[in-house]
Amino acid sequence: GKVDRRALPAPDTSRPELAGGLVAARTPIEEVLAGIWADTLGLEQVGIHDNFFELGGDSILSIQIVARANQAGLNLTPKQLFGHQTIAELTLVAGINSVLQAEQGLVTGEVVLTPIQRWFFEQEFAEPHYWNQAMLLEVPPALDIVLLSQLVQQLLVHHDALRLRFLRSASGWQQVNALPDEAVPCTRVDLSLLSETEQEPAIEATAAKLQASLNLSKGPLVRVALFDLGRNQPSRLLFVIHHLVVDGVSWRILLEDLQTGYQQLSCGLAMKLPPKTTSFQGWAQRLSEYAQSTMLGQELDYWLAESRFWVAPLPRDYPQGKDANTVASARNVAVSLSSLETRALLQEVPQAYNTQINDVLLTALAQVFVQWLGTRYVLVDLEGHGREEILPGVDLSRTVGWFTTLFPVLLELRETDPPGLALKSVKEQLRGIPNRGIGYGLLRYLKEDAAITEKLRRLPQAEVSFNYLGQFDQVLSPDLMFQIAKESSGPEHSRLGSRRHLLEVNALVAGGQLQLDWTYSSNLHQQATIESLAQGFLTALRSLIAHCQSPEAGGYTPSDFPLTQMSQDALDTAFTSIEFEEG
């Protein structure tokens, strides 16, 4: 749903209460990292012994930190940040890696289709050109259309994936990186003579037309429109980009470049963006090569485990066929946590069991579905940002494209499991996924082994998907020129299309609050059913938060000690013995 950020309280920027006191930076490198962490996490100050995840960090924020550190002359990777979770530890490895040299010129030519792109074309949507992501921004009334056009042109030059084209042939779909077009896909729409009540529907009608106007083969797969609402009224800026060439992390990069680039141009300066990182073309080619490796083949047993067949279908209120799950019938139920609850989720909960936010959100999701299904197995298609460190010499921290991974996660949980046990169990199941799930798509779509592809295709398919999109308060903070607008950016998918999942759960943090959208088909489920699930999810989440804040909460799991290979029972026994001896 559309979040009215102005109606939400300002995010709390104070440092959370951690186990240790604040220790300020002592060296120039620590000072640089502390500044980057504070800025990215939206905090006033950060100590060198503060844990990244206990400050509210997540995997998407780690990519932003890496990008900013690299721009400051420090070489870091997300994997290093996950392995060295304080600034003091991170400083010891910063700058050790050699600088990666990425192509800085125009990238053109054929590009291998990635697994998520192959998944897209496998769906055979009725109108594949109409499957976008969009953002409608509120901008100052004096925004210059000439400068904006220059900016858009430079973004298309700099971010090569925005110039991708998709061609269908007898052998299937292909993608090609084209040269920049002479025409810039940027228009000005004058609505200044309309009344305020007339302007909103006019914006949404124009946005709907632009959403349907993309052409996969001719391109460009970007549309930009500046809506003039009058001299004293903030304008609106619409960006529509086909999902084949953009994802959630890419939007953060583009919004940052939009802000930086416009400020440079408006001051009469040449537009200068940070250096390019590994191209989408290069990444796709390396993925294709990695897909044939014996290392990837070792993951196959995990993805073909027999337990994956022990799943029950989701209950339906209306016994319609598969064709009933249409985009036209999609409805949405939106729920949220309070600012206080969200702060606890991000900054207090991780301290109890060394968890990350996806561990907690998926535990609550599993608890709700286990109760609904009456079984202890829940199959979920999990979306990840996909920028995984599986290949040496690759840096994707500032690369635009569709990198998303989509992979089935089988969660096992008993309805009677207490909160702490449930959280530790789901945490370990998620840590057991090889390389954060990227291998599933590689095996299914790029392995070039028909037998493996067929085995994976015949597995039970998840009917629910889950995607945590991360935190957006630092990307669109109140002091920036661009803010999220209250109006709709138009329908992003063709109403003629079909939906892959019966339920889609999308979560993000905006305005200091965790927002959750539950999307379903009114042909298959009643609104009351989905509202009950969404409220049940919040109840489960609040229970997990309360437990992690309680004195009896806390403990470790085997993934916290990867070199020991101990079971959970053995680990619990060992720590009980230590506590007994100390007591």
FITIVEX-183081 format. One record per residue (C-alpha): residue number from 1; x negated, y negated, z negated; residue in one letter. Coordinates in steps of 0.02 Angstrom, whole numbers, plus 50000, padded with zeros to 5 digits. Example, Ala and Ser with C-alpha at 12.3 -4.5 7.8 and 13.67 -1.06 7.14 Angstrom:
<pts>
  nr     X     Y     Z rest
   1 49385 50225 49610    A
   2 49316 50053 49643    S
</pts>
This chain:
<pts>
  nr     X     Y     Z rest
   1 50000 50000 50000    G
   2 49951 49818 50020    K
   3 49873 49752 49861    V
   4 49905 49569 49818    D
   5 49737 49535 49739    R
   6 49790 49362 49679    R
   7 49922 49442 49569    A
   8 49791 49550 49484    L
   9 49679 49500 49339    P
  10 49499 49455 49376    A
  11 49382 49605 49356    P
  12 49285 49614 49192    D
  13 49102 49576 49229    T
  14 49033 49607 49054    S
  15 48912 49750 49026    R
  16 48996 49906 48955    P
  17 48954 49970 48782    E
  18 48818 50099 48814    L
  19 48721 50207 48691    A
  20 48567 50096 48696    G
  21 48549 49908 48686    G
  22 48510 49796 48833    L
  23 48326 49801 48883    V
  24 48285 49665 49008    A
  25 48177 49688 49163    A
  26 47989 49679 49130    R
  27 47913 49685 49305    T
  28 47953 49602 49473    P
  29 48020 49766 49545    I
  30 48131 49793 49393    E
  31 48195 49614 49410    E
  32 48240 49642 49593    V
  33 48329 49805 49557    L
  34 48420 49734 49406    A
  35 48484 49590 49513    G
  36 48542 49709 49651    I
  37 48628 49825 49527    W
  38 48717 49682 49438    A
  39 48775 49606 49603    D
  40 48834 49771 49677    T
  41 48919 49831 49518    L
  42 48998 49662 49482    G
  43 48913 49641 49313    L
  44 48831 49489 49234    E
  45 48678 49584 49177    Q
  46 48603 49758 49183    V
  47 48469 49835 49072    G
  48 48328 49942 49138    I
  49 48383 50093 49035    H
  50 48568 50079 49082    D
  51 48634 50232 49176    N
  52 48699 50193 49352    F
  53 48854 50302 49335    F
  54 48893 50242 49159    E
  55 48895 50065 49230    L
  56 49032 50120 49353    G
  57 48920 50170 49498    G
  58 48970 50296 49630    D
  59 48900 50371 49790    S
  60 48969 50232 49902    I
  61 48895 50096 49792    L
  62 48729 50189 49796    S
  63 48724 50166 49985    I
  64 48749 49978 49964    Q
  65 48612 49970 49833    I
  66 48491 50063 49947    V
  67 48530 49944 50091    A
  68 48498 49790 49983    R
  69 48341 49865 49906    A
  70 48271 49902 50079    N
  71 48307 49722 50133    Q
  72 48209 49665 49979    A
  73 48060 49769 50034    G
  74 48091 49917 49918    L
  75 48109 50088 49995    N
  76 48242 50193 49908    L
  77 48363 50330 49955    T
  78 48531 50378 49877    P
  79 48455 50544 49827    K
  80 48323 50453 49725    Q
  81 48458 50350 49641    L
  82 48553 50508 49595    F
  83 48393 50588 49527    G
  84 48330 50432 49436    H
  85 48485 50351 49364    Q
  86 48406 50204 49272    T
  87 48306 50057 49339    I
  88 48157 50107 49232    A
  89 48154 50279 49313    E
  90 48193 50215 49486    L
  91 48051 50090 49482    T
  92 47928 50235 49470    L
  93 47981 50303 49641    V
  94 48027 50141 49730    A
  95 47916 50100 49877    G
  96 47834 50271 49883    I
  97 47919 50321 50047    N
  98 47854 50252 50210    S
  99 47959 50123 50301    V
 100 48078 50203 50426    L
 101 48068 50132 50601    Q
 102 48239 50124 50684    A
 103 48275 50067 50861    E
 104 48308 49879 50852    Q
 105 48360 49855 51034    G
 106 48522 49903 51121    L
 107 48565 50088 51106    V
 108 48650 50156 51263    T
 109 48688 50322 51345    G
 110 48774 50484 51299    E
 111 48809 50523 51116    V
 112 48845 50696 51046    V
 113 49018 50709 50969    L
 114 49003 50731 50781    T
 115 49107 50857 50682    P
 116 49236 50729 50624    I
 117 49256 50663 50801    Q
 118 49281 50842 50865    R
 119 49410 50867 50727    W
 120 49500 50711 50790    F
 121 49513 50772 50969    F
 122 49561 50947 50908    E
 123 49720 50871 50836    Q
 124 49779 50826 51013    E
 125 49872 50671 50958    F
 126 50006 50608 51076    A
 127 49920 50439 51087    E
 128 49738 50463 51037    P
 129 49698 50281 51081    H
 130 49812 50224 50939    Y
 131 49727 50288 50780    W
 132 49642 50140 50700    N
 133 49579 50057 50544    Q
 134 49620 49873 50520    A
 135 49594 49730 50399    M
 136 49689 49566 50388    L
 137 49592 49428 50300    L
 138 49639 49257 50233    E
 139 49510 49130 50294    V
 140 49485 48941 50282    P
 141 49596 48839 50400    P
 142 49443 48760 50481    A
 143 49372 48926 50544    L
 144 49302 48891 50717    D
 145 49361 49008 50856    I
 146 49206 48970 50961    V
 147 49088 49019 50819    L
 148 49198 49169 50780    L
 149 49185 49229 50961    S
 150 48996 49212 50954    Q
 151 48995 49308 50792    L
 152 49102 49450 50860    V
 153 48991 49462 51014    Q
 154 48836 49476 50905    Q
 155 48918 49610 50797    L
 156 48954 49712 50954    L
 157 48774 49694 51008    V
 158 48700 49735 50838    H
 159 48814 49879 50788    H
 160 48799 49999 50936    D
 161 48941 50116 50884    A
 162 49066 49975 50912    L
 163 49026 49992 51099    R
 164 49066 50178 51110    L
 165 49180 50239 51250    R
 166 49269 50408 51258    F
 167 49297 50499 51423    L
 168 49400 50655 51452    R
 169 49341 50783 51580    S
 170 49377 50964 51622    A
 171 49248 51018 51492    S
 172 49322 50910 51354    G
 173 49291 50740 51278    W
 174 49125 50648 51290    Q
 175 49065 50485 51212    Q
 176 48947 50358 51285    V
 177 48865 50203 51212    N
 178 48903 50063 51336    A
 179 48818 49897 51365    L
 180 48901 49743 51289    P
 181 49050 49675 51387    D
 182 49048 49497 51453    E
 183 49223 49468 51383    A
 184 49233 49455 51194    V
 185 49387 49539 51117    P
 186 49428 49386 51012    C
 187 49585 49279 51031    T
 188 49667 49133 50942    R
 189 49854 49141 50906    V
 190 49937 48973 50868    D
 191 50079 48994 50744    L
 192 50064 48818 50673    S
 193 50233 48761 50739    L
 194 50327 48903 50653    L
 195 50397 48890 50478    S
 196 50314 48990 50340    E
 197 50457 49117 50341    T
 198 50435 49139 50529    E
 199 50246 49155 50523    Q
 200 50236 49318 50427    E
 201 50343 49421 50548    P
 202 50252 49338 50693    A
 203 50083 49392 50622    I
 204 50144 49569 50596    E
 205 50223 49581 50769    A
 206 50063 49521 50854    T
 207 49959 49638 50745    A
 208 50068 49785 50797    A
 209 50039 49746 50982    K
 210 49851 49733 50956    L
 211 49848 49897 50861    Q
 212 49924 49985 51012    A
 213 49813 49899 51141    S
 214 49648 49994 51128    L
 215 49584 50097 51274    N
 216 49465 50241 51234    L
 217 49381 50248 51404    S
 218 49371 50064 51449    K
 219 49346 49985 51278    G
 220 49299 49889 51183    P
 221 49374 49981 51036    L
 222 49385 49820 50936    V
 223 49515 49681 50932    R
 224 49497 49518 50835    V
 225 49633 49386 50818    A
 226 49628 49219 50727    L
 227 49801 49160 50674    F
 228 49817 48971 50655    D
 229 49953 48936 50526    L
 230 49933 48747 50520    G
 231 49807 48615 50471    R
 232 49827 48633 50283    N
 233 49861 48819 50276    Q
 234 49731 48957 50266    P
 235 49716 49050 50431    S
 236 49725 49239 50452    R
 237 49590 49345 50535    L
 238 49635 49517 50599    L
 239 49508 49652 50639    F
 240 49571 49811 50724    V
 241 49443 49949 50758    I
 242 49475 50125 50820    H
 243 49437 50251 50684    H
 244 49323 50349 50801    L
 245 49190 50213 50779    V
 246 49214 50151 50600    V
 247 49238 50211 50421    D
 248 49252 50141 50245    G
 249 49066 50113 50220    V
 250 49056 50031 50392    S
 251 49188 49904 50342    W
 252 49079 49850 50195    R
 253 48934 49822 50315    I
 254 49042 49726 50438    L
 255 49120 49616 50304    L
 256 48949 49572 50236    E
 257 48887 49531 50412    D
 258 49044 49431 50448    L
 259 49012 49323 50295    Q
 260 48825 49304 50327    T
 261 48840 49277 50514    G
 262 48975 49144 50506    Y
 263 48880 49045 50374    Q
 264 48724 49048 50483    Q
 265 48815 48994 50641    L
 266 48914 48858 50552    S
 267 48750 48784 50489    C
 268 48682 48778 50665    G
 269 48563 48923 50636    L
 270 48532 49072 50748    A
 271 48624 49225 50685    M
 272 48503 49346 50604    K
 273 48564 49508 50527    L
 274 48461 49633 50426    P
 275 48363 49761 50529    P
 276 48456 49907 50604    K
 277 48446 50076 50521    T
 278 48454 50247 50608    T
 279 48573 50236 50757    S
 280 48736 50335 50763    F
 281 48671 50410 50926    Q
 282 48511 50469 50841    G
 283 48606 50537 50691    W
 284 48727 50635 50802    A
 285 48583 50713 50900    Q
 286 48490 50762 50741    R
 287 48649 50838 50670    L
 288 48673 50943 50826    S
 289 48496 51010 50809    E
 290 48515 51043 50622    Y
 291 48676 51139 50656    A
 292 48574 51277 50741    Q
 293 48455 51297 50592    S
 294 48444 51452 50483    T
 295 48457 51337 50331    M
 296 48633 51288 50379    L
 297 48679 51469 50414    G
 298 48646 51509 50232    Q
 299 48801 51408 50184    E
 300 48920 51521 50280    L
 301 48955 51642 50138    D
 302 49012 51497 50029    Y
 303 49137 51433 50157    W
 304 49205 51609 50195    L
 305 49227 51665 50014    A
 306 49373 51786 49990    E
 307 49451 51677 49855    S
 308 49495 51549 49990    R
 309 49637 51663 50042    F
 310 49716 51657 49868    W
 311 49810 51496 49893    V
 312 49996 51459 49891    A
 313 50083 51342 50015    P
 314 50148 51177 49947    L
 315 50333 51180 49898    P
 316 50446 51082 50016    R
 317 50611 50999 49978    D
 318 50672 51021 50158    Y
 319 50631 51183 50252    P
 320 50584 51097 50415    Q
 321 50459 51163 50541    G
 322 50282 51102 50571    K
 323 50339 50975 50702    D
 324 50438 50880 50568    A
 325 50278 50810 50490    N
 326 50271 50654 50599    T
 327 50190 50483 50577    V
 328 50363 50406 50603    A
 329 50426 50499 50448    S
 330 50277 50449 50339    A
 331 50321 50362 50176    R
 332 50213 50299 50035    N
 333 50217 50301 49844    V
 334 50093 50182 49761    A
 335 50038 50194 49578    V
 336 49896 50117 49480    S
 337 49802 50114 49316    L
 338 49787 49955 49214    S
 339 49626 49855 49216    S
 340 49581 49919 49042    L
 341 49612 50100 49092    E
 342 49512 50077 49252    T
 343 49365 50003 49158    R
 344 49367 50153 49040    A
 345 49376 50272 49188    L
 346 49227 50192 49275    L
 347 49115 50153 49127    Q
 348 49162 50257 48974    E
 349 49220 50424 49043    V
 350 49054 50465 49132    P
 351 48960 50458 48966    Q
 352 49052 50608 48891    A
 353 49008 50746 49015    Y
 354 48888 50661 49137    N
 355 49026 50653 49268    T
 356 49058 50547 49422    Q
 357 49227 50473 49467    I
 358 49274 50607 49593    N
 359 49253 50740 49457    D
 360 49384 50654 49351    V
 361 49506 50610 49490    L
 362 49502 50787 49562    L
 363 49524 50863 49389    T
 364 49684 50763 49366    A
 365 49740 50811 49542    L
 366 49707 50996 49509    A
 367 49800 50989 49343    Q
 368 49955 50917 49428    V
 369 49954 51041 49573    F
 370 49919 51192 49464    V
 371 50076 51149 49366    Q
 372 50177 51115 49525    W
 373 50120 51272 49617    L
 374 50122 51391 49469    G
 375 49950 51458 49517    T
 376 49773 51426 49462    R
 377 49706 51393 49638    Y
 378 49723 51227 49730    V
 379 49656 51200 49907    L
 380 49614 51019 49947    V
 381 49536 50941 50101    D
 382 49410 50821 50026    L
 383 49345 50671 50123    E
 384 49168 50611 50090    G
 385 49069 50465 50158    H
 386 48962 50591 50255    G
 387 48797 50495 50248    R
 388 48709 50641 50167    E
 389 48521 50658 50153    E
 390 48498 50823 50243    I
 391 48373 50760 50373    L
 392 48203 50679 50343    P
 393 48167 50510 50420    G
 394 48348 50454 50424    V
 395 48421 50296 50346    D
 396 48607 50264 50373    L
 397 48630 50129 50241    S
 398 48671 49994 50370    R
 399 48734 50099 50515    T
 400 48912 50075 50576    V
 401 49010 50226 50639    G
 402 49128 50365 50586    W
 403 49021 50473 50471    F
 404 49161 50545 50365    T
 405 49153 50727 50312    T
 406 49314 50827 50293    L
 407 49299 50995 50208    F
 408 49409 51117 50109    P
 409 49379 51127 49922    V
 410 49456 51269 49824    L
 411 49480 51217 49643    L
 412 49517 51346 49509    E
 413 49597 51286 49349    L
 414 49714 51358 49219    R
 415 49864 51254 49165    E
 416 49817 51290 48983    T
 417 49637 51228 48999    D
 418 49607 51083 48876    P
 419 49545 50919 48952    P
 420 49361 50941 48914    G
 421 49353 51118 48981    L
 422 49452 51069 49137    A
 423 49336 50923 49172    L
 424 49178 51026 49150    K
 425 49248 51165 49259    S
 426 49295 51050 49404    V
 427 49129 50957 49389    K
 428 49034 51121 49410    E
 429 49143 51179 49554    Q
 430 49110 51015 49646    L
 431 48923 51025 49609    R
 432 48925 51199 49686    G
 433 48975 51132 49858    I
 434 48820 51140 49969    P
 435 48757 50969 50026    N
 436 48919 50882 49975    R
 437 49019 50977 50107    G
 438 48936 50916 50266    I
 439 48894 51094 50319    G
 440 49075 51147 50344    Y
 441 49102 51032 50493    G
 442 48931 51073 50565    L
 443 48966 51260 50558    L
 444 49141 51243 50630    R
 445 49110 51115 50767    Y
 446 48923 51107 50809    L
 447 48852 51280 50772    K
 448 48882 51345 50949    E
 449 48935 51514 50879    D
 450 49111 51562 50934    A
 451 49128 51698 50801    A
 452 49087 51578 50658    I
 453 49202 51445 50730    T
 454 49346 51569 50740    E
 455 49318 51634 50562    K
 456 49323 51458 50492    L
 457 49473 51412 50599    R
 458 49572 51562 50533    R
 459 49547 51515 50351    L
 460 49701 51449 50258    P
 461 49713 51262 50294    Q
 462 49733 51137 50154    A
 463 49900 51046 50152    E
 464 49841 50904 50041    V
 465 49695 50786 50069    S
 466 49605 50673 49946    F
 467 49493 50524 49979    N
 468 49413 50405 49854    Y
 469 49368 50250 49953    L
 470 49267 50166 49816    G
 471 49267 49993 49738    Q
 472 49306 49838 49842    F
 473 49297 49698 49713    D
 474 49114 49658 49751    Q
 475 49141 49666 49939    V
 476 49283 49540 49933    L
 477 49247 49440 49776    S
 478 49350 49280 49748    P
 479 49203 49165 49786    D
 480 49183 49230 49964    L
 481 49252 49147 50120    M
 482 49356 49299 50170    F
 483 49494 49373 50062    Q
 484 49623 49510 50090    I
 485 49784 49434 50157    A
 486 49956 49477 50089    K
 487 50035 49513 50260    E
 488 50032 49682 50347    S
 489 49897 49718 50476    S
 490 50023 49821 50574    G
 491 50043 50010 50593    P
 492 49872 50090 50617    E
 493 49934 50253 50694    H
 494 50054 50288 50836    S
 495 50228 50334 50776    R
 496 50227 50471 50909    L
 497 50086 50560 50819    G
 498 50091 50707 50701    S
 499 50016 50716 50526    R
 500 49886 50848 50483    R
 501 49924 50858 50296    H
 502 50088 50865 50201    L
 503 50016 50750 50067    L
 504 49875 50624 50079    E
 505 49809 50547 49919    V
 506 49698 50394 49943    N
 507 49618 50302 49796    A
 508 49518 50142 49780    L
 509 49477 50009 49651    V
 510 49537 49832 49693    A
 511 49569 49687 49577    G
 512 49490 49788 49437    G
 513 49625 49922 49450    Q
 514 49626 50099 49518    L
 515 49757 50103 49656    Q
 516 49826 50267 49723    L
 517 49931 50292 49879    D
 518 50025 50456 49900    W
 519 50081 50475 50081    T
 520 50211 50607 50127    Y
 521 50343 50647 50258    S
 522 50523 50606 50218    S
 523 50568 50752 50332    N
 524 50486 50871 50209    L
 525 50491 50793 50036    H
 526 50605 50682 49934    Q
 527 50534 50521 49865    Q
 528 50575 50579 49688    A
 529 50464 50733 49710    T
 530 50313 50630 49760    I
 531 50346 50499 49626    E
 532 50348 50638 49497    S
 533 50180 50704 49562    L
 534 50103 50530 49565    A
 535 50161 50492 49388    Q
 536 50102 50664 49332    G
 537 49932 50624 49404    F
 538 49923 50462 49304    L
 539 49975 50554 49146    T
 540 49839 50685 49173    A
 541 49711 50549 49210    L
 542 49756 50452 49054    R
 543 49740 50612 48952    S
 544 49565 50641 49022    L
 545 49515 50461 48984    I
 546 49581 50473 48806    A
 547 49490 50637 48779    H
 548 49324 50567 48842    C
 549 49343 50419 48723    Q
 550 49373 50533 48573    S
 551 49235 50579 48448    P
 552 49243 50765 48487    E
 553 49211 50738 48674    A
 554 49041 50766 48750    G
 555 48931 50903 48816    G
 556 48826 50964 48958    Y
 557 48855 51082 49104    T
 558 48734 51194 49201    P
 559 48715 51068 49343    S
 560 48637 50946 49218    D
 561 48491 51068 49203    F
 562 48468 51137 49380    P
 563 48300 51220 49342    L
 564 48364 51327 49198    T
 565 48502 51423 49291    Q
 566 48598 51444 49128    M
 567 48784 51485 49119    S
 568 48906 51368 49033    Q
 569 48924 51490 48886    D
 570 48735 51505 48865    A
 571 48716 51317 48872    L
 572 48853 51290 48743    D
 573 48771 51419 48629    T
 574 48601 51336 48646    A
 575 48667 51164 48601    F
 576 48770 51233 48458    T
 577 48611 51309 48387    S
 578 48518 51144 48405    I
 579 48659 51049 48317    E
 580 48663 51181 48179    F
 581 48475 51168 48149    E
 582 48481 50978 48148    E
 583 48631 50978 48032    G
</pts>
